[in-house]
Amino acid sequence: MEANEPRKNVAVIGTGMAGLVVAYMLRNDPRRRFEVEVFEKQDKLSLDSASYNLANQNDGSAKPERLDLPMRTFADGYYESLKRMYDYFGIPYDSLRFIYSLSILPDNATRQTSPYYMHSSNNHQLPPLRPQGLSWTGWLIEVCYLAICYYWFKACCFFVAPKTVESSGTEESLRQYVKRIMLPNYYVKHYFLPVFASVATCSHDALMDFPALDLVGYGRRTFRKKHYTVLGGVQQVEKKLSEDLTYKLGVKVTAVENIGTKVQVSWTDTHDGQSSSQLFDHVVLAVTPDVVGAIFQPLRSAMNAVPTTTVQSVVHRDFSRIQDSSRCLWAQVSLNHGESAPHPLHMCSNAAATETVHEHPSSALITTYPIAPIDSGKVLYTATFTRVLRSCTSRQILNQIFSQQKTGGDKSQLWRNGDGNVWLVGGWCWDGMVLLEGCLSSATRVANALDVEVPWMKESSL
């Protein structure tokens, strides 16, 4: 920057992954052109705020383990930017060994679940695990049927493109796509929906309303790829991104408004109720669409079309539903010398939704999107968060917002990202599944627009 050029001040509202990443990139601009201040409604940064310190019952002297809530995993092929950032910071991650158990929740709350299929990640358990009560013949038939359906869907991901407005003038939902490729209903109900609803953390109906392109793209890019999780929890990521960060905690932003060439941010202190405002050169909204609509008037109508839902993750010790299936699973697990124990992940479904129950090594369960009752006396901690969903309508609206093409003379056209120096970032701010890679992609978009170097992208090209 020129010696006499004043630095631009930037407000980042929200401290999830996207907010912290864009704040890190701007405040570490090599030309030192930006002063960055971050606003957070909670009394701590939100990226790791829902996580929980769990004491190990088997060793009372051991240091409590930090549980990421929700559990965050990432895969080669899909999370390329996220992985490059972790490598840049030297954040350790590894491919944990999971055993996925699929079962139907019984109508009777006193009955336990009975798995109809068990799968080990990367096939680390050979021979494959067979659910108790299922004959060898029945199990082999089920495995063969599953393999045919699975590889048929994967083949379609590569060779049968979903219909989109851009390609054919109409947007195809997942519901329409699986019908068009004739994916069997039994496979969809018992395998496809439980797995992908667990990834998207939503009901089966909501998932089927997603644009088909989202799931097809995810399936294609993660095919035969390893999945990882950060060792030691996402707290390490938060610590790296927030070094030397200037932030205001416990402030609720109430309005973001364009005032001339500036952007005014108004907020209320959540402790004393005092109201304040300040002018900035740029404002980055790193919050969910319902919050964007509430505080930024130009997007109020558009954000109403972006679906969201409230999701819970519950840490507890109520094994009543999965005790028998867990015992059966562990009876078949074989461990080689020096191997760490696998992580059982029970996917329990009813007709409408799927809950995931993660057996943590510290003798606790983590249930995400709970649909079966949990004994309140055995609940250790509950985290509630907003999940942004997708629909064919919201995909079109968001693609218009983030499009770089503007039609001259069209006064009715939708507000676009960056108009009036206001920017959107988040896992939902890109054309894909609402996952962490979207946080990196949208933050990088802002950095590129402001001509700021992305350090991990430069590192990867050396």
C-alpha positions in Angstrom: 0.0 0.0 0.0 1.1 3.6 -0.5 2.8 5.2 2.5 0.1 7.7 3.1 -2.9 5.5 2.3 -5.1 4.9 5.3 -5.8 1.4 6.4 -9.4 0.2 5.8 -11.3 -1.1 8.8 -13.3 -4.3 8.5 -16.0 -5.8 10.7 -16.4 -9.5 10.7 -19.7 -10.6 12.3 -19.5 -14.2 13.6 -16.7 -16.4 14.8 -17.3 -19.8 13.2 -14.9 -21.3 10.8 -15.7 -18.9 7.9 -15.5 -15.8 10.1 -12.2 -16.7 11.7 -10.7 -17.7 8.4 -11.6 -14.4 6.6 -10.5 -12.4 9.7 -7.1 -14.2 9.7 -6.5 -13.6 6.0 -7.4 -9.9 6.1 -5.4 -9.1 9.3 -2.4 -11.0 7.9 -2.5 -9.2 4.6 1.2 -8.8 3.6 0.6 -5.2 2.6 -1.1 -4.5 6.0 -4.1 -2.7 4.4 -6.8 -3.8 6.9 -7.8 -3.3 10.5 -10.0 -6.2 11.5 -12.5 -6.3 14.4 -14.7 -9.3 15.0 -18.1 -9.3 16.7 -19.5 -12.4 18.5 -22.8 -12.7 20.4 -21.6 -15.4 22.7 -19.1 -14.8 25.5 -16.5 -16.9 23.7 -15.5 -17.6 20.1 -18.1 -19.8 18.5 -16.0 -22.3 16.4 -15.3 -24.4 19.4 -18.0 -23.0 21.7 -20.3 -26.1 21.5 -17.6 -28.6 22.3 -17.4 -30.4 25.7 -14.6 -31.5 28.0 -15.3 -35.2 28.8 -13.6 -36.9 31.7 -12.5 -40.5 31.1 -14.3 -42.7 33.5 -11.7 -45.4 33.1 -8.9 -43.1 34.3 -9.9 -40.4 36.6 -6.5 -38.8 36.6 -6.4 -38.4 32.8 -6.8 -35.0 31.2 -10.4 -34.4 30.0 -10.8 -35.0 26.3 -12.3 -32.2 24.1 -15.3 -33.5 22.1 -16.2 -31.6 19.0 -19.9 -30.9 18.8 -20.9 -31.5 16.2 -18.3 -34.0 15.2 -16.3 -32.6 12.2 -14.8 -35.0 9.7 -13.4 -34.2 6.3 -12.4 -36.2 3.2 -9.8 -36.1 0.5 -11.3 -35.0 -2.8 -13.9 -32.6 -1.3 -12.2 -30.7 1.4 -9.0 -29.7 -0.5 -8.8 -26.1 0.8 -9.6 -27.1 4.4 -6.9 -29.8 4.3 -4.3 -27.3 2.8 -5.1 -24.9 5.6 -4.6 -27.6 8.3 -1.3 -28.5 6.6 -0.2 -24.9 6.6 -0.8 -24.5 10.3 0.6 -27.9 11.1 -2.7 -29.0 12.7 -2.6 -32.8 13.2 -5.3 -35.0 11.8 -5.7 -38.7 11.2 -8.1 -41.2 9.6 -10.0 -42.7 12.5 -11.3 -46.2 12.1 -15.1 -46.1 12.3 -17.6 -49.0 12.3 -21.0 -47.9 11.0 -24.0 -49.8 12.4 -27.3 -49.3 10.6 -30.6 -50.1 12.4 -34.3 -49.3 12.5 -35.6 -47.7 15.7 -38.3 -49.9 17.2 -41.7 -48.4 17.9 -41.5 -49.7 21.5 -39.2 -47.4 23.5 -38.2 -50.3 25.8 -36.8 -52.4 23.0 -33.3 -52.2 21.7 -32.1 -51.5 18.2 -31.0 -54.5 16.0 -28.5 -53.7 13.3 -29.3 -54.9 9.7 -25.8 -53.9 8.4 -22.4 -53.1 9.8 -19.6 -51.5 7.8 -16.0 -50.7 8.8 -14.4 -47.7 7.2 -11.8 -48.5 4.6 -12.7 -52.2 5.2 -10.3 -52.3 8.2 -12.3 -55.3 9.6 -11.9 -58.4 7.4 -13.9 -60.5 7.1 -16.7 -57.9 7.2 -18.9 -57.8 10.3 -22.2 -59.7 10.3 -25.1 -58.5 12.3 -26.3 -60.9 15.0 -29.4 -62.9 14.1 -28.7 -62.6 10.3 -27.8 -65.9 8.7 -24.7 -66.2 6.5 -26.9 -66.7 3.4 -29.1 -63.7 4.2 -26.1 -61.6 5.0 -24.3 -62.5 1.7 -27.5 -61.7 -0.3 -27.7 -58.3 1.5 -24.0 -57.5 0.9 -24.3 -58.4 -2.8 -27.5 -56.3 -3.2 -25.9 -53.4 -1.4 -22.8 -53.5 -3.6 -24.9 -53.5 -6.8 -26.9 -50.5 -5.6 -23.9 -48.6 -4.3 -21.8 -48.9 -7.4 -24.8 -48.1 -9.6 -25.3 -44.8 -7.7 -21.6 -44.1 -7.9 -21.6 -44.8 -11.7 -24.5 -42.4 -12.0 -22.6 -39.8 -10.1 -19.9 -39.9 -12.8 -22.0 -40.5 -15.9 -25.6 -39.3 -15.3 -25.5 -35.5 -14.7 -28.4 -34.0 -12.6 -30.6 -31.5 -14.4 -29.9 -27.9 -13.5 -31.2 -24.5 -14.6 -27.8 -23.9 -16.2 -27.8 -27.1 -18.2 -31.5 -27.8 -19.0 -33.6 -24.9 -17.7 -34.9 -26.9 -14.7 -33.5 -27.8 -11.3 -33.7 -31.4 -10.3 -34.1 -32.4 -6.7 -32.5 -35.4 -5.1 -36.0 -37.0 -4.9 -36.4 -36.6 -8.7 -32.9 -37.8 -9.5 -33.0 -41.1 -7.5 -36.3 -41.8 -9.2 -34.9 -41.0 -12.7 -31.8 -43.3 -12.2 -34.2 -46.0 -10.7 -32.3 -46.4 -7.5 -34.3 -49.1 -5.6 -36.6 -47.8 -2.8 -35.3 -50.4 -0.3 -31.7 -49.2 -0.8 -32.8 -45.5 -0.6 -34.7 -46.1 2.6 -32.2 -48.4 4.4 -28.8 -47.1 3.2 -28.8 -44.0 1.1 -31.0 -41.8 3.3 -29.5 -42.8 6.7 -25.9 -42.2 5.5 -26.5 -38.9 3.7 -29.0 -37.5 6.3 -26.2 -38.1 8.9 -23.8 -36.0 6.7 -26.4 -33.2 6.2 -27.8 -33.5 9.7 -31.5 -33.2 8.7 -34.7 -35.1 8.1 -35.1 -37.5 5.2 -37.7 -35.3 3.5 -35.4 -32.2 3.8 -32.5 -34.2 2.3 -34.7 -35.3 -0.6 -35.5 -31.7 -1.3 -31.7 -30.9 -1.8 -30.5 -30.1 -5.3 -29.4 -33.4 -6.8 -26.2 -31.8 -7.9 -25.1 -31.4 -4.2 -25.3 -35.1 -3.4 -24.0 -36.2 -6.8 -21.0 -33.9 -6.5 -20.2 -35.0 -3.0 -20.5 -38.7 -3.9 -18.3 -38.3 -7.0 -15.5 -36.3 -5.2 -15.4 -38.5 -2.1 -15.5 -41.9 -3.9 -12.8 -44.1 -2.5 -11.3 -41.3 -0.5 -10.2 -41.3 3.1 -12.0 -39.4 5.9 -10.1 -37.6 8.6 -10.7 -35.8 11.9 -8.6 -33.2 13.7 -6.6 -34.8 16.6 -7.2 -32.9 19.8 -10.4 -31.2 18.6 -11.2 -28.1 16.6 -10.0 -26.0 19.5 -6.6 -26.2 17.9 -8.0 -24.6 14.7 -9.7 -21.9 16.7 -6.5 -21.1 18.6 -4.4 -20.7 15.4 -7.0 -18.6 13.5 -7.6 -16.3 16.5 -4.0 -15.4 17.4 -3.8 -11.6 17.8 -7.4 -11.2 17.0 -9.3 -8.1 18.0 -12.8 -9.0 19.0 -15.9 -7.9 20.9 -17.6 -10.8 22.8 -21.1 -10.7 24.2 -22.5 -8.2 21.6 -25.6 -8.8 19.5 -25.4 -7.1 16.2 -28.8 -5.6 15.5 -28.3 -3.9 12.1 -25.9 -3.5 9.2 -26.7 -0.5 7.0 -25.0 1.3 4.1 -24.3 4.9 5.1 -22.9 6.7 2.1 -19.6 4.9 1.1 -19.4 3.3 4.6 -21.2 0.5 6.3 -22.6 1.0 9.8 -22.8 -1.8 12.3 -25.1 -1.4 15.3 -25.0 -3.7 18.3 -26.3 -4.2 21.8 -24.2 -5.4 24.7 -25.8 -8.6 26.0 -24.8 -7.9 29.6 -25.7 -4.3 30.2 -28.1 -3.7 27.2 -26.1 -0.6 26.0 -26.4 0.1 22.3 -23.5 1.3 20.1 -22.7 1.7 16.4 -19.6 2.2 14.3 -18.8 2.9 10.6 -16.6 0.4 8.7 -15.2 0.3 5.2 -16.2 -3.3 4.8 -18.4 -5.7 6.7 -18.3 -9.5 6.4 -21.4 -11.4 7.6 -20.2 -14.8 8.8 -23.6 -15.9 10.3 -26.5 -18.1 9.3 -29.0 -16.8 6.7 -31.8 -16.3 9.3 -29.4 -13.9 11.1 -28.4 -12.2 7.8 -32.0 -11.5 7.0 -32.7 -10.1 10.5 -29.9 -7.6 10.5 -29.3 -6.7 6.8 -32.5 -5.4 5.1 -31.4 -5.8 1.4 -31.4 -9.6 1.9 -34.4 -10.0 4.2 -36.6 -11.5 1.6 -34.0 -13.7 -0.1 -32.8 -15.2 3.2 -36.4 -16.3 4.0 -36.0 -18.8 1.1 -32.9 -20.4 2.5 -34.1 -23.3 4.8 -32.6 -23.8 8.3 -33.3 -26.2 11.1 -32.3 -26.5 14.8 -30.2 -29.5 15.7 -29.0 -30.9 19.0 -25.9 -33.0 19.9 -26.3 -34.7 23.3 -23.4 -36.2 25.4 -24.9 -38.9 27.6 -24.4 -42.4 29.1 -27.8 -43.9 28.2 -26.8 -47.2 26.5 -30.3 -48.7 26.8 -31.1 -48.6 23.1 -27.8 -49.8 21.7 -26.4 -52.0 24.5 -27.0 -55.4 22.8 -25.9 -54.2 19.3 -22.8 -52.6 20.7 -21.9 -55.8 22.6 -22.4 -57.8 19.4 -20.2 -55.4 17.4 -17.3 -55.4 19.9 -17.4 -59.2 20.0 -16.5 -59.3 16.4 -13.9 -56.6 16.4 -10.3 -57.8 16.0 -7.4 -55.6 17.0 -3.9 -56.0 15.9 -1.0 -55.2 18.2 -0.7 -51.4 18.6 -3.9 -50.6 16.9 -6.3 -48.1 18.5 -9.8 -49.2 19.1 -12.3 -48.3 16.4 -15.1 -45.8 16.9 -18.6 -47.4 16.6 -21.1 -45.0 15.0 -24.7 -46.2 15.2 -27.1 -44.8 12.6 -30.6 -45.4 14.0 -33.5 -44.5 11.7 -37.3 -44.2 11.7 -39.4 -43.4 8.7 -38.6 -39.7 8.9 -35.1 -39.2 10.2 -31.8 -40.7 11.3 -29.9 -40.1 14.5 -26.2 -40.9 14.9 -24.9 -42.3 18.1 -21.1 -42.1 18.4 -19.5 -44.5 21.0 -16.7 -42.4 22.4 -13.7 -44.3 24.0 -14.3 -42.4 27.2 -17.4 -44.4 28.0 -19.9 -41.9 26.7 -22.3 -41.5 23.8 -22.7 -38.5 21.5 -26.1 -38.5 19.9 -26.6 -36.0 17.0 -30.1 -35.2 15.7 -31.8 -37.4 18.5 -35.1 -38.9 17.6 -35.4 -41.5 20.3 -35.8 -40.5 24.0 -32.7 -40.2 26.1 -32.8 -40.7 29.9 -32.5 -37.1 31.2 -30.7 -38.4 34.3 -27.8 -39.7 32.1 -27.4 -36.5 30.0 -24.0 -34.8 30.6 -24.3 -31.9 28.1 -26.5 -30.7 25.3 -25.4 -28.4 22.4 -27.9 -26.7 20.1 -27.0 -25.2 16.8 -28.6 -23.9 13.6 -28.1 -26.1 10.5 -28.5 -24.5 7.1 -30.2 -26.7 4.5 -30.5 -26.6 0.7 -33.3 -26.6 -1.8 -33.6 -26.1 -5.5 -35.0 -22.6 -4.9 -32.3 -21.6 -2.4 -29.6 -22.8 -4.8 -30.8 -20.5 -7.5 -31.1 -17.5 -5.1 -27.6 -18.1 -3.7 -26.0 -18.6 -7.1 -27.5 -15.2 -8.1 -26.1 -13.6 -5.0 -22.6 -15.0 -5.6 -22.6 -14.5 -9.4 -20.1 -12.1 -10.7 -22.2 -11.2 -13.7 -24.5 -8.2 -13.4 -27.1 -7.2 -15.9 -26.9 -3.5 -16.6 -30.1 -1.5 -16.3 -32.0 -4.2 -14.3 -33.0 -2.2 -11.2 -34.9 -5.2 -9.8 -32.0 -7.6 -9.8 -31.0 -9.3 -6.5 -28.3 -7.9 -4.2 -25.0 -9.5 -5.0 -22.1 -10.4 -2.7 -19.9 -7.3 -2.2 -22.5 -4.7 -3.1 -22.0 -1.7 -0.8 -18.9 -3.5 0.6 -20.9 -6.1 2.5 -19.9 -9.7 2.1 -21.3 -13.1 3.0 -19.2 -16.1 4.1 -20.1 -19.4 5.6 -20.6 -23.1 4.8 -23.8 -22.2 2.9 -22.2 -19.5 0.8 -21.2 -21.6 -2.2 -22.7 -24.1 -4.6 -22.5 -27.3 -2.7 -23.2 -29.2 0.5 -23.3 -27.0 3.6 -20.0 -28.2 5.0 -16.6 -26.8 6.2 -15.2 -26.6 2.7 -17.9 -24.0 1.9 -16.4 -21.9 4.7 -13.0 -21.9 3.1 -14.3 -21.3 -0.4 -16.5 -18.3 0.6 -13.7 -16.8 2.7 -11.2 -17.2 -0.2 -13.7 -15.5 -2.5 -13.7 -12.4 -0.2 -9.9 -12.4 0.0 -9.6 -12.6 -3.8 -12.0 -9.7 -4.2 -9.9 -7.6 -1.9 -6.7 -8.7 -3.5 -5.5 -10.5 -0.4 -3.1 -13.4 -0.5 -4.4 -16.8 0.7 -1.3 -18.1 2.5 -2.0 -21.9 2.3 -2.8 -21.5 -1.5 0.6 -20.0 -2.0 2.3 -22.6 0.1 0.7 -25.5 -1.9 2.0 -24.1 -5.2 5.6 -23.9 -4.1 
